[in-house]
């Protein structure tokens, strides 16, 4: 269900990309039979080079995520998936190495276990997902003082969920900035309006950004907290 209002199209099928708006966020289960077929696309030379840094299990997931993203981009661009090559820009963020169209395409990827999320937009974009599991200790260093104060008033279960909502928006924002966790996350504050909309605050000022925060049910008992930010 949506936790915020937004104009970003969320899809769960590669085929749906052809009817979605220009800016999309896609969440898939790599273990789903319909997705596994797309994940069988042979890795590009660029993917094999990057995949060499992973262990066997992580490499398999990496190749699957890259394959699905290449199919998604191919559907968007109207070209064969085999011709789509994804590299890294100077900040380490994913990018198309050969521009197939004249339109710019900013990319972002997030993966947790068998779940993968992809974002494609004509402006800088970031995406992040987290699996809502059993409550864990909240890393205070990741919080702005105002966030820490708000979370302290919640019980353990509510605090854990609220932290994941804050964290996914924050990490998606830092990815959109192309700085990742090189930037101190405690410098950024995520606020929530009465209607549930998320706002990003830096230096006391609202950041002009489109923010989408969603709680998505996958499989029988798995809840994904997902956030996408476009600058």
Phi and psi in degrees as a GROMACS rama.xvg file:
@    title "Ramachandran Plot"
@    xaxis  label "Phi"
@    yaxis  label "Psi"
@TYPE xy
-74.5172  137.848  UNK-2
-99.7491  -15.3633  UNK-3
-138.155  159.929  UNK-4
-87.442  144.263  UNK-5
-162.641  169.692  UNK-6
-115.039  18.7562  UNK-7
-90.1823  131.015  UNK-8
-83.4211  118.914  UNK-9
-95.0297  129.228  UNK-10
-131.535  159.341  UNK-11
-125.857  13.3211  UNK-12
-137.564  136.132  UNK-13
-60.2324  -38.639  UNK-14
-62.1589  -28.4692  UNK-15
-70.161  -12.819  UNK-16
-64.8161  -26.8904  UNK-17
-72.1923  -20.2474  UNK-18
-109.657  -0.00326855  UNK-19
-82.6536  167.592  UNK-20
-71.0029  177.794  UNK-21
-60.0514  -38.8847  UNK-22
-99.2175  119.617  UNK-23
-131.38  152.868  UNK-24
-128.302  133.209  UNK-25
-127.552  129.553  UNK-26
-119.592  125.421  UNK-27
-133.74  159.262  UNK-28
-102.741  112.872  UNK-29
-64.6317  -18.2723  UNK-30
-89.4996  -2.90158  UNK-31
-71.6801  137.924  UNK-32
-57.7854  -38.5928  UNK-33
-68.2232  -27.0481  UNK-34
-87.039  -32.113  UNK-35
-58.0866  -33.9037  UNK-36
-62.4093  -44.099  UNK-37
-67.3474  -32.1098  UNK-38
-72.1161  -8.48342  UNK-39
-83.0167  -2.82593  UNK-40
-56.2142  125.687  UNK-41
-57.8683  138.836  UNK-42
-65.9425  148.021  UNK-43
-73.7355  168.649  UNK-44
-60.0207  -36.2961  UNK-45
-64.1972  -42.6436  UNK-46
-65.0165  -42.7231  UNK-47
-62.877  -38.0146  UNK-48
-63.3152  -45.3088  UNK-49
-71.736  -37.4862  UNK-50
-65.8805  -20.5846  UNK-51
-63.0838  -19.5522  UNK-52
-81.7403  -8.41672  UNK-53
-100.647  158.296  UNK-54
-73.3018  173.387  UNK-55
-56.7201  -51.1022  UNK-56
-65.3104  -45.7944  UNK-57
-65.3328  -35.281  UNK-58
-64.7937  -40.9479  UNK-59
-61.4321  -44.7934  UNK-60
-63.8021  -41.3043  UNK-61
-60.6116  -47.9006  UNK-62
-61.3746  -38.9375  UNK-63
-64.369  -45.1874  UNK-64
-61.2989  -43.6262  UNK-65
-63.5492  -41.0053  UNK-66
-63.2775  -45.2941  UNK-67
-63.122  -42.7941  UNK-68
-63.1714  -38.7197  UNK-69
-64.9313  -39.0795  UNK-70
-64.762  -43.0011  UNK-71
-61.3612  -44.6759  UNK-72
-67.487  -36.6038  UNK-73
-63.2668  -40.7083  UNK-74
-64.5664  -37.2645  UNK-75
-69.5461  -40.8442  UNK-76
-91.9213  -13.2661  UNK-77
72.0413  44.3252  UNK-78
-139.835  165.438  UNK-79
-65.6899  140.948  UNK-80
-60.2112  -31.1882  UNK-81
-63.1279  -22.8451  UNK-82
-88.6445  -8.65713  UNK-83
-85.0276  123.454  UNK-84
-121.727  128.47  UNK-85
-110.756  125.235  UNK-86
-119.125  -152.838  UNK-87
-126.75  142.992  UNK-88
-85.2943  -174.362  UNK-89
-64.608  -19.2024  UNK-90
-92.4475  -5.75883  UNK-91
93.0527  4.10296  UNK-92
-83.0841  150.336  UNK-93
-66.7307  147.595  UNK-94
-155.466  159.808  UNK-95
-73.4956  127.844  UNK-96
-79.6962  -26.3061  UNK-97
-126.059  121.466  UNK-98
-75.1527  111.122  UNK-99
-78.6561  -27.5255  UNK-100
-126.82  172.913  UNK-101
-79.4289  -15.1038  UNK-102
-77.0869  136.197  UNK-103
-70.7065  145.386  UNK-104
-129.471  112.064  UNK-105
-93.7172  137.773  UNK-106
-122.474  153.522  UNK-107
-151.031  146.988  UNK-108
-135.532  144.94  UNK-109
-143.997  142.549  UNK-110
-140.21  138.185  UNK-111
-139.725  115.867  UNK-112
54.663  -126.17  UNK-113
-87.3795  1.04519  UNK-114
-98.39  142.165  UNK-115
-138.843  142.384  UNK-116
-127.134  142.503  UNK-117
-132.861  144.748  UNK-118
-133.084  137.377  UNK-119
-134.71  129.033  UNK-120
-152.32  166.892  UNK-121
-87.8604  -2.55404  UNK-122
-129.864  165.543  UNK-123
-53.1975  132.391  UNK-124
-140.278  150.82  UNK-125
-139.828  148.29  UNK-126
-137.993  146.84  UNK-127
-149.421  144.576  UNK-128
-131.681  149.889  UNK-129
-138.645  146.884  UNK-130
-91.7114  126.744  UNK-131
-79.7493  106.531  UNK-132
-117.124  -149.165  UNK-133
-69.9797  146.462  UNK-134
-55.6227  139.885  UNK-135
-130.238  166.432  UNK-136
-63.6878  137.162  UNK-137
-83.2131  125.898  UNK-138
-71.7743  103.294  UNK-139
-61.6363  -29.3369  UNK-140
-66.624  -16.7609  UNK-141
-86.9613  -5.73963  UNK-142
-104.42  144.562  UNK-143
-72.6664  148.962  UNK-144
-52.901  -38.2109  UNK-145
-66.5414  -35.8644  UNK-146
-66.465  -44.5395  UNK-147
-60.0114  -38.5155  UNK-148
-65.8737  -42.2136  UNK-149
-66.8025  -41.6485  UNK-150
-68.133  -31.7709  UNK-151
-62.3229  -22.1519  UNK-152
-85.3037  -3.78698  UNK-153
-100.307  158.464  UNK-154
-76.7896  174.621  UNK-155
-59.1265  -44.8671  UNK-156
-67.875  -46.2124  UNK-157
-63.6335  -38.6185  UNK-158
-63.3045  -42.5423  UNK-159
-62.2508  -46.6421  UNK-160
-65.5781  -43.0862  UNK-161
-63.35  -38.0485  UNK-162
-63.1445  -43.7212  UNK-163
-63.0469  -36.0358  UNK-164
-64.7996  -43.2516  UNK-165
-63.4535  -46.6197  UNK-166
-66.8581  -41.4622  UNK-167
-63.8745  -41.5535  UNK-168
-64.4148  -42.9473  UNK-169
-63.8922  -46.1312  UNK-170
-68.5306  -37.8969  UNK-171
-61.4221  -39.2795  UNK-172
-64.276  -45.3236  UNK-173
-65.6483  -33.0823  UNK-174
-67.2481  -41.1639  UNK-175
-61.7507  -34.3825  UNK-176
-73.1313  -12.7917  UNK-177
64.5431  35.7481  UNK-178
-119.705  -21.4289  UNK-179
56.903  -148.132  UNK-180
-84.5509  10.6994  UNK-181
-64.3072  -31.094  UNK-182
-80.9714  140.24  UNK-183
-70.2749  113.216  UNK-184
-64.948  -25.4067  UNK-185
-68.539  -11.8801  UNK-186
-79.5066  -15.5528  UNK-187
-105.226  134.821  UNK-188
-113.783  134.53  UNK-189
-106.923  122.166  UNK-190
-113.544  153.666  UNK-191
-121.609  128.17  UNK-192
-76.0138  170.942  UNK-193
-60.8605  -29.1832  UNK-194
-87.8076  5.33252  UNK-195
93.6456  -6.87423  UNK-196
-67.5606  139.593  UNK-197
-92.3742  140.874  UNK-198
-124.677  139.896  UNK-199
-103.056  129.698  UNK-200
-124.352  131.333  UNK-201
-134.664  130.671  UNK-202
59.3471  29.2427  UNK-203
82.6199  -1.56404  UNK-204
-115.284  143.223  UNK-205
-68.1849  135.869  UNK-206
-85.813  127.927  UNK-207
-72.2293  100.48  UNK-208
-150.18  152.574  UNK-209
-93.5382  122.675  UNK-210
-120.283  129.338  UNK-211
-123.168  123.963  UNK-212
-124.199  127.749  UNK-213
-134.009  150.422  UNK-214
-114.015  113.422  UNK-215
-119.93  128.874  UNK-216
-86.8051  125.326  UNK-217
-125.218  142.724  UNK-218
56.1532  -156.083  UNK-219
-82.9516  -39.5723  UNK-220
-137.636  31.4043  UNK-221
-115.592  124.67  UNK-222
-111.347  128.401  UNK-223
-107.178  128.65  UNK-224
-95.1017  121.377  UNK-225
-130.203  137.012  UNK-226
-134.299  144.155  UNK-227
-135.602  136.575  UNK-228
-130.535  130.625  UNK-229
-119.751  129.922  UNK-230
